[in-house]
Amino acid sequence: MLARVASVALRRAEGKIMPQMVRALSVSAASAAQAELKLPTAPLQLSGTSAQIATLLWQVAAKENQLDKVQDELYQFIELFKQHSELRRLATDPFVPTLVRTKIISSVLKDSGASEITKKLFEALADEGALSALLEVTVNYEELMLAHKKEVYCTVITAEPLDKLERVELTKKAEKFVDAGFKLVMQEKIDKKLLGGFVIEFSDRRVDMSTAKKVEEFNNFVNKLVLSI
C-alpha cells in the first residue's frame, strides 16, 4: 500500500522534489551544481524519482562517512510507521496540511538522535508531501549499499534444517550465480511444503530444485499424456 501511495505522490511532486532535495541535503555548497560535482559517485545507476533521491542521499552520506547510520535510521523510521498507523496517516495523507505534516516530523526527529542528513531528508520529503515515498527510497538505498559493499543476498529454502555438509554444498551452488568480486550473504529458511530438495532465491531470480516442484512437473507430464490418448 505504501509503495502505491509513494508512486502517486512522486508523480505529483516530480520536477520539484529533486531541486528541493539537492538544496536540503547539500552540505554547505554554494550551489546545487557545485554540490553535485563534489559528491562521490554512486555504485549503481538507478532510474526513477525515488531512486534519484536515494542516490543523492547515498552520495551525501558517503561524503560524510555515515552510510550505515543513515541506512539504520531509514529502517527505524519505516518500523515507526508500521507500529503507529496514525503517525503514518498524518505523515503521508496528501490532505493533511503541509505545516501540520512538517511539524509532526520535526517533533519526531527533534530528540531522536538522527543524523542531520536523515533529518534534512525527512524535512524535504515532508515539505513536498512525498513522505509516502520512504519505502521506495529505502529499498533503492539498500540496493546502493549492497553494490557498495559488493554483497549479494540470497535465501536458501529447504524442507528440513541444513547440516554442515549440506550448507557447504548449497553455498557452492549459490555462489555460481554471484559475479566475481562479490560476496555471497546467505540466509536459511524452512518450508516443509518443499518435501525435499532446495530453493535458492535472489532478488532477481529463483532456482527451484525442490521435490515439490519435481512432483508438480511429473503430474503435469502425466496429465498431458492422459489428455493426448
N, C-alpha and C positions, 0 to 999 in steps of 0.2 A: 504494500500500500504506500509506504513512504517513498519507494522508488518511483511509483507512478505519479505521486504528487510532486516529487522533485522534478520530473521531466516537464510537467506543466509549468512549474514555477520558473524553470530555466528558460523555457521557450519565451515566456513573458518578459523575462529580465535580460535575455541575451542581447548583447550590444552595449549594455551599460554596466553589467556586473564586472567584467574584466578590468575596465579602466578604474573602477572603484577598488577592486581587489589589488591592483598594482599600487595604487596610492596608499591603501591601508597597510599592505604587507611590506612595501619597500622600506628598507632600513636607512633612514637619513640620506635619501637620494635627492638630487636637485630636480630630477625629472623622471617620469616613468621610463623613458627610453634609456636614460643613463642607468637606472636601477636594473633593468633587464640585462644590459650589457655586462654588468658586474656579477651577475648571478651564475652559479655553477650550471653546467649542462646536465639536464636530466638524463637518466639512464635509458629511458624509453620515450618514444614519440606516441602520445595518446591523442585520440580525437574526441571532440565533444566539449561543451562548455564546462561541465563538471570536471572533466579530465584536465582542462586548461587551468582551472582553479587549483586542482590537486597538484599539478606540475609546478605552478608558481609557488604554492605552499611548500612543496618539497625543496625547491631551489632556495627559498629564503631560510628554511630550517637547516638545509645543508650548509649554507653560508654561516649560520650562527651555531653550527655543530649541535643541533637539537633535534635531529631526525627521529630518534627513538622516543624522546619525550613528547614530541608533537603527535606521533602516532598513538602513543598510550593515552594522550588526552582526547584524541578523536574517539577512541574506543570507549573511554569513560563517559563521554557526552552521549554517545549512542545508547549506552546502557542506562544512562539517566533518563533519556527519552522513553526507553522501553518500560522502565519502572514507574514513571509518572506520566500517565496519559494526558492529564490536564496541562502539564507543562508542555508536552509535545503539541497539544492542540493550540495553546496560546502562542507558541513559537512558530508554528507552521501554517496556521489558518490565515489565508490571504485577506480575510475580512477583519482581522484584528488590526487596529491602527498601528502604524509603524512606531510611533512614540511609545505605545504600550509594550510592543514586542521588544524594542531595544532596551527599555528599562528592565524588563524581565531578564533578558540575557545579561545585562550589566550587573544586576543583583546576584545572579547565579555565579558569575565569574569573579565578582569582587574579592572574595576571600577564599577562592578555590585553589590558589597556588599555581594556576595555569600560567604557561609561558606567555610573554607578550605577543608572540607570533600567533598562538591559538586565540588569544583574546581579540586581536585585530581581525582574524578570520571570521569569528562569530559576530563581531560588531558589524563587519561589512555585509555579511550574509543577512543579518537581522535588518539592517538598514535598507537592503534591496529586496526584502521579502523572499529570500531564497534559502532560508534555513532548512527547508524540506529537502534540499539537495545534499544534506550532510552525509547520508548513507552512500550516495554515489561518489561523492568526493573522497570519502574514507576508503571505499573499495579501490578507487584509482590510485590513491596514495599508497595503499598496501601493495599494489602491483609495482609501483615505482620502488618501494622498499625491497621487495623480493629481487627485482632486477639489480638494484644497487648492491645487495648482499650476495648476489649470484646464487640464490636459493630457489629450488623448485619443490613445491609441496605436493605430496600425494597421499592418498588414503588407501590402505590395503584392507580389504574386507574379506573375512573368512567365516566359515560356519563355526569353528572352534578356535580357542586361543592358540597362537603360534608357539612352538617350542624354538629353541635357539637355532637349530639347523634349518627349520622351515623359514625362520626370519631372515637368515643369511641368504637362503636361496631366493626368496621373494624380493629381497633388496637388490640382488644382482639382476633379476628380471626387470625391476622398476628402473634401475639405473640405465638400462638400454634406451630408455625414452628421454633421457636427460642429455642435453648438449654438453660437449666438452667444456670444462671450466666452471660448470655449475654444480652446486652441492644439493644432493637429494635430502629432503627432510620428510621422513615417512611417519605417518601415524596409523595406528591399527584400530579396526572396528570389527565387532562381531555381529553377524546376521545369520541366524540358524536357517533361514529360508533358502540360503545358498546350497544347503545339503552337503556340500564339499567343494573342493577347488578353491578358487580365489577370484576377486575382482580388484583391479587397480584403477583408481580414479585420479586423474589430473584435472586441472581447471579446464583444459580444452579437449580431453579425450577420456575414454573409458575402455579398459581391457577386461572383457568378461570371459573368464575361463572357469566358471563355476559349474558344478554338477547340475544345478537347477537350469542353467542355460542350455547345457547339453541335452537334458531331458526334454526341454521345450523344443529344441531343434529336431530331436528324434521324433517327437509326437507330430510335429508339423510335416515331417517327411512321410511318416506313416499315413497321415490324413490325405496327403497328396496322392499317395499310391492307391488308397482306397477309392478316392474320387475318380482316378483315371481308369479304374477297372470297369 
